[in-house]
């Protein structure tokens, strides 16, 4: 089976057992702390650097590479997977070549990888070195606070097609939002649909702002002409979703409320 634990559980279990990668010196979590829930800034400045000091840190960027897993721990399988990739990448097939022509899930490794590669040029191989590492820390995209922000089914490739199917079915069936969240989302969608004059089409305008966006909201609207480009929707119900703090609410929602007939604010 696959055991998934929290960061707190990991830090408690390994406390007093972890060593610095370079020196082999025993090291402890910053400030001896094991619960970092909610401490986003401290995680970035203290915890993540410490994790990187005790672990192997693969530089895997989903935009550039495919995360590839050999079918066994035999080094020859990893070498074979690399050879297959080297051959496929020379052809550089286009994404359009597979539209309405999907590759069978049990096709050869070469055929499956050819379709899966898309525009990426590198292979992020789960190498023998990584397989033998005690701790692996995926730092992810540096500008995204270290997250591997990518859909699992577009990044993980398994040499064994059965392992590939098992893994993706596992995520599909078990790694998802709880029923309460799903039901709440369904109720929200229902309210949007009922608020629309064109109820039958089930279409409604929507916009989402990322963190760090609201402080530049007014200037950004002017520079990019967002408001001007939304003229066709001025009489419609528009869904704006964000994760703004309460202190920035009034400023953030001012222009949308002036522009549109009705704004549904989602937090």
Buried (B, 14 or more C-beta within 10 A) or exposed (E): EEEEEEBEEBBEEBEEEBBEBEEEEEBBBBEEBBEBEEEEEBBEEBBBEBBBBBBBBBEBBBEEBBBBBBBEEEEEBBBBBBEBBEEBBEEEBEEEEBEEEEBEEEBEBEEBBBBBBEEBEBBBBBBBEBBEBEBEBBBBBEEEBBEBEBEBEEBBBBBBBEBBEEBBEEEEEEEEEEEEEEEEEEEBEEEBBEBBEEEEEEEBBBBEBEEEBBEEBEEBBEEEEBBEEBEEBEEBBBBBBBEBEEEEBEEBBEBBBEBBEEBBBBE
